[in-house]
């Protein structure tokens, strides 16, 4: 149980570090409401679950140690984040919505779910993270139930955190404030995503 708690705790600490995953969930919640934010967040959580499973199976370590494969993941991930950034930066006008409503969605929940999933999978640093923490917290002697519980704990923590973000940033007052500076916020979000994407693309191309 000590290993399980330590694994989940180390994963939860990543919530304190803003990255593409946080940006897409917050952006969806502000622009389209709580349901949209939750749909995006569940996609991110699935991505965490996939990478955590790869880590438990030892595949994360194999990918991170394979220079060409890891570089390819970085290039693909960087290109996706740059595309996502371009969509935000090239918007012609602000989204119109009623700040008192909780069901604004013009966006398909499934599309938002895929956006969250792809954003999470586009970050190869997650592979390194899980390969690293599992190497420290879990060993070959760790029983299967502890590894399974660690995985469920990671996914559950991810889901809870994304739902918390969605609820917080879809609040009517928060969204009303967002509406007043929406284009500026979308521009800054796009720049941040472009920065993440450019760094991944540069790192990946440099190592290929």
C-alpha positions in Angstrom: 0.0 0.0 0.0 2.9 2.3 0.6 4.0 1.9 -3.0 0.5 2.5 -4.2 0.0 5.7 -2.2 3.5 7.0 -3.2 2.7 6.3 -6.9 -0.6 8.1 -6.8 0.9 10.9 -4.8 3.7 11.5 -7.2 1.2 11.5 -10.1 -1.0 14.0 -8.3 1.9 16.4 -7.9 1.9 16.9 -11.7 -1.4 18.7 -11.4 0.6 21.6 -9.9 2.5 22.0 -13.1 0.5 23.8 -15.9 0.7 22.1 -19.3 -1.3 21.4 -22.5 -3.6 19.1 -20.6 -4.7 21.8 -18.2 -5.0 24.4 -20.9 -7.4 22.4 -23.1 -9.7 21.4 -20.2 -9.9 25.0 -18.9 -10.4 26.4 -22.5 -13.2 23.9 -23.2 -14.9 24.7 -19.9 -14.7 28.5 -20.4 -15.8 28.4 -24.0 -18.5 25.7 -24.0 -19.4 25.0 -20.4 -19.1 22.3 -17.8 -20.2 19.3 -20.0 -17.7 20.2 -22.6 -14.9 20.6 -20.0 -15.8 17.2 -18.5 -15.8 15.5 -21.9 -12.3 17.0 -22.7 -11.1 16.0 -19.2 -12.2 12.4 -19.6 -10.2 12.2 -22.8 -7.2 13.5 -21.0 -7.8 10.9 -18.2 -8.0 8.1 -20.8 -4.6 9.3 -22.1 -3.2 9.1 -18.6 -4.6 5.6 -18.3 -3.0 4.5 -21.5 0.4 5.8 -20.7 0.2 4.5 -17.1 -0.7 1.0 -18.5 2.3 1.2 -20.8 4.4 2.2 -17.9 3.2 -0.8 -15.8 3.9 -3.1 -18.7 7.4 -1.8 -19.1 6.7 -0.4 -22.6 7.2 3.2 -21.4 10.8 2.5 -20.6 11.3 0.8 -23.9 9.9 3.8 -25.8 11.8 6.4 -23.8 15.1 4.4 -24.3 14.5 4.1 -28.1 15.9 7.3 -29.5 14.2 7.2 -32.9 10.8 6.0 -31.6 10.8 8.6 -28.9 11.8 11.3 -31.3 9.0 10.3 -33.7 6.5 10.6 -30.8 7.8 14.1 -30.1 7.5 15.2 -33.7 3.9 13.9 -34.0 3.0 15.4 -30.6 4.5 18.7 -31.5 2.7 19.0 -34.8 -0.6 18.2 -33.1 -0.1 20.9 -30.5 0.9 23.4 -33.1 -2.3 22.6 -35.1 -4.4 23.0 -31.9 -2.7 26.4 -31.3 -3.3 27.5 -34.8 -7.1 26.8 -34.4 -7.2 29.1 -31.4 -5.0 31.8 -32.9 -6.8 31.9 -36.3 -10.4 32.3 -34.8 -12.0 35.3 -36.4 -14.4 36.1 -33.6 -15.2 35.3 -30.0 -17.6 32.5 -29.1 -21.1 33.8 -28.2 -22.8 32.2 -25.3 -25.3 32.8 -22.5 -23.2 32.9 -19.3 -26.3 31.7 -17.3 -26.6 28.5 -19.2 -24.7 25.2 -18.6 -25.5 23.6 -21.9 -23.9 25.8 -24.5 -22.2 23.2 -26.5 -22.0 23.7 -30.2 -19.1 21.3 -30.0 -19.6 17.5 -30.1 -18.8 15.9 -26.8 -17.0 13.1 -28.7 -14.9 15.6 -30.6 -13.9 17.3 -27.3 -13.2 13.9 -25.8 -10.8 13.1 -28.7 -9.2 16.5 -28.4 -8.4 15.8 -24.7 -7.1 12.3 -25.5 -4.9 13.5 -28.4 -3.5 16.4 -26.3 -2.5 14.0 -23.5 -1.0 11.5 -25.9 0.8 14.3 -27.7 2.9 14.9 -24.6 5.8 12.3 -24.7 7.1 13.7 -21.4 4.2 11.6 -19.8 6.0 8.5 -21.0 9.2 9.5 -19.2 7.2 10.4 -16.1 5.5 7.0 -15.8 8.7 5.1 -16.7 10.5 7.1 -14.0 8.0 6.8 -11.1 7.3 3.2 -11.7 11.0 2.4 -11.7 11.2 4.0 -8.2 7.9 3.0 -6.6 7.2 -0.5 -8.1 9.5 -3.5 -8.5 9.4 -6.9 -10.0 8.3 -8.2 -6.6 5.3 -5.8 -6.4 2.1 -7.9 -6.4 -0.3 -7.6 -9.3 -3.0 -6.2 -7.1 -0.8 -3.3 -6.1 0.0 -2.5 -9.7 -3.6 -2.7 -10.6 -4.6 -0.5 -7.7 -1.9 2.0 -8.7 -3.4 2.2 -12.2 -6.9 2.7 -10.9 -5.7 5.3 -8.5 -3.9 7.3 -11.2 -7.0 7.2 -13.5 -9.3 8.1 -10.7 -7.1 11.0 -9.6 -6.9 12.3 -13.2 -10.7 12.1 -13.6 -11.4 13.9 -10.3 -8.9 16.7 -11.1 -10.3 17.3 -14.6 -13.9 17.4 -13.3 -12.8 19.8 -10.6 -11.3 22.1 -13.2 -14.4 21.8 -15.4 -16.7 22.7 -12.6 -14.5 25.6 -11.4 -14.0 27.2 -14.8 -17.6 26.7 -16.0 -19.0 28.8 -13.1 -21.2 31.6 -14.5 -19.1 34.4 -12.9 -15.8 32.9 -14.2 -17.2 32.5 -17.7 -18.7 36.1 -17.6 -15.2 37.4 -16.8 -13.8 35.2 -19.5 -16.2 36.6 -22.0 -14.9 40.1 -21.5 -11.4 39.1 -22.5 -12.0 36.0 -24.5 -9.9 36.8 -27.5 -6.9 37.8 -25.4 -7.2 34.7 -23.3 -7.5 32.5 -26.4 -4.5 34.2 -27.9 -2.4 33.6 -24.8 -3.6 29.9 -24.7 -2.7 29.5 -28.4 0.7 31.0 -27.8 1.3 28.7 -24.8 0.3 25.6 -26.8 2.4 26.7 -29.7 5.4 27.0 -27.3 4.9 23.4 -26.1 4.4 22.1 -29.6 7.4 24.0 -31.0 9.7 22.7 -28.3 8.5 19.1 -28.8 8.9 19.4 -32.6 12.4 20.9 -32.3 13.6 18.3 -29.8 12.2 15.5 -31.9 13.7 16.7 -35.2 17.0 17.3 -33.6 17.3 13.7 -32.5 16.1 12.1 -35.6 
